[in-house]
Each structure stands twice: as C-alpha cells, then as structure tokens.
Amino acid sequence: MADFIQNDTGSILSLTIQDQSGNPIDLTSATVTLQFYIDTNPPLYSKTMSIITPKSGICQYQFASTVVGGVTVYDLISPGVLHFTVVITFPSGAIISSPFEGQITIHPAWPVATE
C-alpha cells in the first residue's frame, strides 16, 4: 500500500473487500464506511467510500479537506501512521465489520515556498 503526504487532498485509498476465503464481497446497494485515525492526532474519522465495481468488491476514498469556522481541516492532518478499518452496511440492515486494521504512513508536507 502506498504512503501518503500530510494535507494531500488527491490521495486515494482503493480497497477490494473480500470474504474469509478471498472471494470479493458483492457491494451492490451497500454502504462502505472507512473508519480511521492518525496515531499522532487521535480523533476517529468516519467517511463514506465510493463503490467503484460493486460485484468485485472494489471501493475507494479520496482524502479531502473541509472548512470549519474559516479554517481548512484536512483528513490527512498530520504525519504519522493512519490506522483504518471498513464497515459494510447492506440494504437488509446486515453489517460486516472488517476484522483487520490497515496502516498507511503519512509523511510530513514540504513547506510551501515563498518568493
């Protein structure tokens, strides 16, 4: 899995959701939620992933930023290790939570050059 850079808003986490036998889980009409935190910045984030190829279990999340009270807040707010898991909710109400935790390194952003 690729590393990311602090404050990036174009970095994409792509996942193929599989069952215990390694077969893709059909995500048709499901909602996939990415739950993550950065070890140096403990709030837990919960973001809806885009389902790219439902029958193949492929989904992704593009890390973003939001403006809160005039301040830009980034998903990838600080360098450190991003710990993540996914929760799938099916139309029937059934929920599958991933039994694993993924990890991605977030490297510090380079300072913005000024002239």
C-alpha positions in Angstrom: 0.0 0.0 0.0 1.3 3.5 -0.9 2.3 6.1 1.6 0.6 9.5 1.6 1.7 13.1 2.3 0.2 15.3 5.0 -2.6 17.7 3.8 -2.9 16.0 0.4 -6.4 16.0 -1.0 -5.9 13.9 -4.1 -4.6 10.7 -2.4 -6.9 7.8 -2.9 -7.2 4.6 -0.8 -8.5 1.8 -3.0 -9.6 -1.5 -1.4 -11.0 -4.8 -2.6 -13.3 -6.2 0.0 -13.1 -9.9 0.3 -14.6 -12.7 2.5 -12.5 -15.0 4.6 -11.9 -17.3 1.6 -10.6 -14.4 -0.5 -13.7 -14.0 -2.7 -14.9 -10.5 -3.4 -17.9 -9.4 -1.4 -20.7 -8.0 -3.6 -21.2 -4.4 -2.6 -24.3 -3.7 -4.7 -26.5 -1.2 -2.9 -24.3 -1.4 0.2 -22.7 1.5 2.1 -19.0 1.1 2.9 -17.6 3.3 5.6 -13.9 4.0 6.1 -13.1 4.5 9.8 -9.6 5.9 10.5 -7.4 7.8 12.9 -3.8 9.0 12.8 -1.8 7.9 15.8 -0.5 11.5 16.3 -4.0 13.0 16.1 -6.5 10.7 17.8 -10.0 11.7 16.7 -11.7 8.9 14.8 -13.0 9.8 11.4 -15.8 8.1 9.6 -16.1 8.6 5.8 -18.3 7.0 3.2 -16.3 5.3 0.5 -17.2 5.3 -3.2 -18.1 1.9 -4.6 -16.3 1.5 -7.9 -17.0 -2.1 -9.0 -19.8 -3.5 -6.8 -19.7 -7.1 -7.8 -15.9 -7.2 -7.5 -15.9 -5.6 -4.0 -13.8 -2.6 -5.2 -14.3 0.7 -3.3 -12.2 3.8 -2.7 -11.9 7.0 -0.7 -10.3 10.2 -1.8 -8.9 12.0 1.1 -10.2 15.6 1.3 -10.4 18.8 3.3 -13.3 20.8 4.8 -13.5 24.3 6.0 -14.7 24.6 9.6 -15.1 28.1 11.0 -12.9 29.6 8.3 -10.1 27.1 8.9 -9.2 24.3 6.5 -9.2 20.9 8.2 -7.5 18.1 6.3 -8.3 14.3 6.5 -4.5 13.7 6.4 -4.0 16.4 9.0 -0.7 15.3 10.5 2.3 13.0 9.8 2.2 9.6 11.5 0.5 6.3 10.9 -3.1 6.2 9.6 -4.9 3.2 11.1 -8.1 2.1 9.2 -10.8 -0.4 9.0 -14.1 -0.7 7.0 -17.7 -1.3 7.9 -20.1 -2.5 5.3 -23.9 -2.0 5.7 -26.2 -3.9 3.4 -29.8 -2.8 2.4 -31.1 -5.7 4.6 -29.5 -3.9 7.6 -26.8 -6.6 7.9 -23.4 -5.1 8.9 -20.0 -6.6 8.3 -17.0 -5.0 10.1 -13.6 -5.7 8.8 -11.6 -7.9 11.2 -8.3 -6.3 10.2 -6.7 -3.0 10.6 -4.8 -1.5 7.7 -2.0 1.0 8.2 -0.6 3.7 5.9 2.4 6.0 6.6 1.7 9.8 6.3 4.8 11.8 5.6 5.2 15.4 6.6 4.3 18.0 3.9 7.0 20.1 2.5 6.9 23.7 3.5 5.3 26.0 0.9 8.0 28.0 -0.9 7.6 31.8 -0.8 9.3 34.2 -3.2 
